[in-house]
Every structure is written in structure tokens, then in C-alpha cells.
Amino acid sequence: MSFRFIEDHRDTYPVRLMCAVLEVSPAGYYAWRDRPVSERTKSHAALLAEIRQVHQDSSGRYGSPRVHAALRRQGRSASRGRIERTMRRHGIRAITAKPRRVRTTDSHHDLPVAPNLIARDFTAEAPNRVWLGDITYIPTAEGWLYLAAVMDLFSRKIVRWAMRDHMHVELASAALTMAIRERRPQAGLICHTDRGVQYASHAYRSTLMEAGMTASMSRRADCYDNAPMESFFHTLKTELVHHRNYKTRAEAQRDIFAFIEGFYNRTRLHSALGYIPPIEMELKAA
């Protein structure tokens, strides 16, 4: 370790001075420096370079589990423990941020409430069997931007979404309508949401009925009943939104579009899918 310190700082301090302070001999240092690099050192350097590349390609969003999964997909056989230790030693970690909460669900209404048909069974046998819907918010200098998204439970793909400067009924209905146009699902699909006024509204229920879809709703104030959607919004915010300062809603919209279509659906390795992207999951089912 003394020789490594001297090597790393020899352009800053005289070698003989550092040797004297660390109580090692200059001859010993030069012998260590001229020694051939071991195969283990070469292997570690190669692994570190690959880890840095995967981490960079994910824009710093991947921690050790996803870095390990990405390297396995590339044919790298290093263990998850070794990758975790290497990342910790070199200060490579996933970006994180503290969330801010704004209430988006107004369940105090007299509109009809559907039963919970999925009961926290977050599995589906094939695409277009169960969809999930929810609304979140994005801060900008112009004010809040609200995002309504529709997820296919089978693949965790975000099928379609809508963004507005309000969270009225039209926002949720627009996302659902675009998802139906995109996928044209057969009758019988279950669409699960919270029991907010947007999803209990006549307009939203009419769209479901026209498409032959069945409504399902979480229990009051229970975010765990719609956990996959909560997980997606958490990912969106910790990996993107909380690291931005959007001046306009249009700027946020462009960034979110790129995240969903360019990264989340196509590239991001999803732990619930065995660390493959949503689109790859759907291709397997085709």
C-alpha cells in the first residue's frame, strides 16, 4: 500500500521524501514498480473497466445487481460479490435522491369503486392480460407536470402515457385511450388502478367498457396494492427527475419521453423479469 501511494503521488511529491515519511526504501519502491503486472492485477483492471463502462452506459443508474446482470449478458462470469466489492472499493454506486411527496389520489368521492381483482398478485400469463395505471407529478419552474402511465404487468413495459399541466379526469383517460390504440387488447383485460376520482369517473369507466376491459381498484390509501406502478415512478424519479432542474414543462416532457422509450422499456434490466428489459420480455412471449 505504501508503494501504491508513492506511485499515485510521485508527480506531486519527491519519491525519496515519501519513502522517508513512509519508512520504505527507494530501492524497494523502484523494484516494486518495475515488477511485471500479475495476471490477477490485469484481471481486476479489466473487470473495473467493464464495470465503469456499464455504469456509464446506464448514466450512473445501475448498482451492483444490475451491473452484474449486464456483464453476465455480455458473457462476463465474475460473481456478484466480486463486482459489489470492486464497485465499493472504487466508489462506483447508483445515483439516488430523496423523494418529495405530493398527493395525487383523491378517493373522497361518491363515484363507483371497483373491487380489487388482483389482490397483490403481480403476475400475468401473457401481455395484455393485466394493465396497471397511476398518476405522478414532476416539478418544473413553470409548475407541476402530471404524468399518467399505463403498464403491462406481464412485461412491466410502459405501454403509453400522457402528460398535462393538470391531473383532471382527461389526463388518465388520455393515457388509457392511447394504450388501447397502441395494443388493441382483446376483451377481458383487467385494468388495475387506485380509487382516485380520475379512475372512478364516468369517462374513464366508459372507455374501459367500450374496450371490453374490467376495472380493478386498490384499497383506500394502500400504495402496495399497485406496487409495480409505484416502483416505476420511484425509478423514474430517483434515476432521472430528482437529478434535473426543469425550466419548462416541455423540457421535462422531452426528458421523460427519452427515459421511458429510450431507456426504461428498451434497455433497463428489470429485477422482477430476471434482469431483462421489458421489450425483451415481450419478444419472448411473441
Secondary structure, DSSP 8 states (H G I E B T S, - for coil): -HHHHHHHHTTTS-HHHHHHHHT--HHHHHHHHHS---HHHHHHHHHHHHHHHHHHHTTT---HHHHHHHHHHTT----HHHHHHHHHHTT-----------------S-S-----SSTT----SSTTSEEEEEEEEEEETTEEEEEEEEEETTTTEEEEEEEESS-SHHHHHHHHHHHHHHH---TT-EEEE---HHHHSHHHHHHHHHTT-EEEE--TT-GGGGHHHHHHHHHHHHHTGGG--BSSHHHHHHHHHIIIIIIITTT--BGGGTSB-HHHHHHHH-
